[in-house]
Amino acid sequence: MTVVADNNFKEPFNLFHFLGLLAVLLIPTLPATLTWLKILGS
């Protein structure tokens, strides 16, 4: 039973961990992305 519970708890943790890592990697690119959108839009 503990193995099943561990597997059930590992998946959401890994998902949130991955999403958090992705957000941390993408946040620094936001100003550049917005700048490029302004340049391409004008």
Sine and cosine of phi, psi and omega as CSV:
sin_phi,cos_phi,sin_psi,cos_psi,sin_omega,cos_omega
0.00,0.00,-0.60,0.80,-0.04,-1.00
-0.92,0.39,-0.55,0.83,0.01,-1.00
-0.91,0.42,-0.68,0.74,0.02,-1.00
-0.90,0.45,-0.69,0.73,0.00,-1.00
-0.90,0.45,-0.68,0.73,0.01,-1.00
-0.88,0.48,-0.68,0.73,0.01,-1.00
-0.90,0.44,-0.63,0.78,0.00,-1.00
-0.91,0.41,-0.58,0.82,-0.03,-1.00
-0.99,0.12,-0.45,0.89,-0.03,-1.00
-0.94,0.35,-0.63,0.78,-0.09,-1.00
-0.88,0.47,-0.79,0.61,0.03,-1.00
-0.88,0.48,-0.62,0.78,0.00,-1.00
-0.88,0.48,-0.71,0.70,0.02,-1.00
-0.90,0.43,-0.60,0.80,0.01,-1.00
-0.91,0.43,-0.76,0.66,-0.01,-1.00
-0.91,0.41,-0.61,0.80,0.03,-1.00
-0.89,0.46,-0.68,0.73,0.01,-1.00
-0.91,0.41,-0.70,0.72,0.01,-1.00
-0.90,0.43,-0.63,0.78,0.04,-1.00
-0.90,0.44,-0.69,0.72,0.03,-1.00
-0.89,0.46,-0.68,0.74,0.02,-1.00
-0.88,0.47,-0.69,0.72,0.01,-1.00
-0.89,0.46,-0.69,0.72,0.00,-1.00
-0.88,0.47,-0.60,0.80,0.00,-1.00
-0.96,0.27,-0.53,0.85,-0.07,-1.00
-1.00,0.07,-0.46,0.89,-0.06,-1.00
-0.83,0.56,-0.70,0.72,0.01,-1.00
-0.90,0.43,-0.33,0.95,-0.03,-1.00
-1.00,0.01,-0.09,1.00,-0.05,-1.00
-0.87,0.49,-0.74,0.67,0.00,-1.00
-0.87,0.50,-0.66,0.75,0.01,-1.00
-0.91,0.41,-0.66,0.76,0.01,-1.00
-0.89,0.46,-0.71,0.71,0.01,-1.00
-0.90,0.44,-0.64,0.77,0.02,-1.00
-0.89,0.46,-0.70,0.72,0.00,-1.00
-0.90,0.43,-0.62,0.79,0.03,-1.00
-0.89,0.45,-0.64,0.77,0.03,-1.00
-0.91,0.41,-0.66,0.75,-0.02,-1.00
-0.91,0.41,-0.72,0.70,-0.04,-1.00
-0.94,0.34,-0.50,0.87,-0.05,-1.00
-0.98,0.22,-0.40,0.91,-0.07,-1.00
-1.00,0.01,0.00,0.00,0.00,0.00
